[in-house]
Amino acid sequence: MTERQLISEHPSYPSYPSYPSYPSYLSYLSHPSYPPGAMYSWSMPAHTEYLWFNTKTRQEFIRITDEVARIVEASGVREGMALVSAMHITAAVYVNDWEDGLIHDFQVWLEKLAPAGLPYKHHATGEDNADAHLKRTLMGHQVVVPITAGKLDLGPWEQIFYAEFDGQRRKRVVVKVLGE
């Protein structure tokens, strides 16, 4: 048994992670063909496109699965992931079932948790959309979706949605596809 094992197994010592000495700690970052201590970098192919929205109403839920799938196909990535992120602080991106009753339930639930029209402190700045910020926080601003064999690898009922909570103006979603 080594000294390190003896110390770590002693009942009076707390369990802390142990780190190797400096050179071996960084050794996993260096490539065998490089001099000792040299670092290497690699790049992963990336493809970026934007989806633009200008909703007709203040709050809308829009299924964007087909648009994201088109971007994945255009990227040429066979194995990887797609990051889908709302680029505005009052919009969300989420994955769930495409069913009108569920979308209605989300709207009712969000309105109970962050009702419009309350005297939020944020409104003292001249804005009137604090509820939209809160709803976005609850739903999340981005998702990462796996790509397998060049296609989105979603579950049987999963779809990607853009949720707008303060619409009627132009906004965008970034889709960044990473992989090989």
Stockholm file with secondary structure:
# STOCKHOLM 1.0

chainA/1-180         MTERQLISEHPSYPSYPSYPSYPSYLSYLSHPSYPPGAMYSWSMPAHTEYLWFNTKTRQEFIRITDEVARIVEASGVREGMALVSAMHITAAVYVNDWEDGLIHDFQVWLEKLAPAGLPYKHHATGEDNADAHLKRTLMGHQVVVPITAGKLDLGPWEQIFYAEFDGQRRKRVVVKVLGE
#=GR chainA/1-180 SS CCHHHHHHHSTTSCCCCCCCCHHHHHGGGSCTTSCTTCCCCCCCCEEEEEEEECCSSSSEEEECHHHHHHHHHHHTCSSEEEEEEECSTTEEEEEEECCHHHHHHHHHHHHHHSCTTSCCGGGGGTCCCHHHHHHHHHHCSEEEEEEETTEECCCTTEEEEEEESSCSSCEEEEEEEEEC
#=GC SS_cons         CCHHHHHHHSTTSCCCCCCCCHHHHHGGGSCTTSCTTCCCCCCCCEEEEEEEECCSSSSEEEECHHHHHHHHHHHTCSSEEEEEEECSTTEEEEEEECCHHHHHHHHHHHHHHSCTTSCCGGGGGTCCCHHHHHHHHHHCSEEEEEEETTEECCCTTEEEEEEESSCSSCEEEEEEEEEC
//
